[in-house]
Amino acid sequence: MIMETLSKDAQKQIGQFVAEDYRTAAVFSKYGIDFCCKGHRTIEEVCTKKDIDSNELLLDLDRVLSANTDQSIDYKSWPLDLLAEYIEKKHHRYVEEKIPVLRQFLDKLCRVHGERHPELFKINEHFTASAGELAAHMKKEELILFPFIKKMVKAQLDRGAILAPQFGSVENPIAMMMQEHDNEGERFRLISELTNNYNPPADACNTYRVTFAMLDEFEKDLHLHIHLENNILFPEAVKLEKAFS
């Protein structure tokens, strides 16, 4: 019976696991599996590609899912307008608050430690590029995509109609947002490699250690941020728009 369940779960998409219970994200992170930008892959597919024992991974997932805890938030049950508002207020604000601090710290590290650790310049370059792209990306969501999702929710509650937006279907801005998510996911994969998975060198000062810890936290928040959009908000918005037509 257990093997039948494991076999069935092997065909399930990673993003689906995380959408149903965010605690599974920690398991995928442990195995170095991208659950946000590449959440559309099945367990079997990613295990074959990364040479991971799928049964071992699935048993780890089962242990997490079987654990009694009330820490898991069921984002999938939230109304779409609430989820969009939450992403903006929590994750967008987080990015806006952390970027100036991290840029200041990275500039300082490059000045003080750059000669001994030239990889810092590349880290700084990637993060600066990400900061600019994320700022533009979030504004597009806040000014274009999220307001339309909220309009659809209101129209559904009022049993009204919606006017066709200038961008055509909601799938058009969503496709753009998902591509930009992929770009940032790739950028942070490079930053993770350059920082030795956010492990500072032996000669690191306190600022060095704090900066790497902040970059690690920033990436984890970005993963949850992208997951909520790619695997929950966006697919449900597409479904909602189709319900009107």
Secondary structure, 3 states (H helix, E strand, C coil): CHHHHHHHHCCCEHHHHHHHCCCHHHHHHHCCCCCCCCCCCEHHHHHHHHCCCHHHHHHHHHHHHHCCCCCCCCHHHCCHHHHHHHHHHHHHHHHHHHHHHHHHHHHHHHHHHCCCCCHHHHHHHHHHHHHHHHHHHHHHHHHHHHHHHHHHHHHHHCCCCCCCCCCCCCHHHHHHHHHHHHHHHHHHHHHHHHCCCCCCCCCCCHHHHHHHHHHHHHHHHHHHHHHHHHHHHHHHHHHHHHHHC
